[in-house]
Amino acid sequence: MIENFNSNNIEKDEGNLNNEDSDYKDLITKLKEIKATIALLEKIIFK
């Protein structure tokens, strides 16, 4: 019973890590999009 419980916790933790990795990658992508938008706006403003 205890072994099964520990196994389930390990699988759950691995799932959480995968979700965190996915969230991190999504955040990086959004930040890159924001950076590109800011660069474009700077070009338009300072023309």
C-alpha positions in Angstrom: 0.0 0.0 0.0 2.8 2.5 0.9 4.7 1.6 -2.2 1.7 2.3 -4.4 1.2 5.7 -2.6 4.8 6.7 -3.2 4.6 5.6 -6.8 1.6 7.8 -7.3 3.3 10.8 -5.7 6.3 10.4 -7.9 4.2 10.3 -11.0 2.2 13.3 -9.8 5.4 15.3 -9.2 6.7 14.4 -12.6 3.5 15.7 -14.1 3.8 18.9 -12.2 7.4 19.4 -13.4 6.2 18.9 -17.0 3.4 21.5 -16.5 6.0 23.9 -15.0 8.3 23.4 -18.0 5.4 24.0 -20.3 4.3 27.1 -18.4 7.9 28.4 -18.5 8.2 27.9 -22.2 4.9 29.6 -22.7 6.1 32.6 -20.6 9.3 32.8 -22.6 7.3 32.8 -25.9 5.0 35.5 -24.7 8.0 37.6 -23.5 9.6 37.3 -26.9 6.4 38.5 -28.6 6.2 41.5 -26.2 9.9 42.3 -26.9 9.2 42.2 -30.7 6.1 44.4 -30.3 8.1 46.9 -28.2 10.9 47.0 -30.8 8.3 47.6 -33.6 6.7 50.4 -31.7 10.0 52.0 -31.0 10.8 52.0 -34.8 7.4 53.6 -35.5 7.7 56.2 -32.8 11.3 57.3 -33.5 11.1 57.4 -37.3 
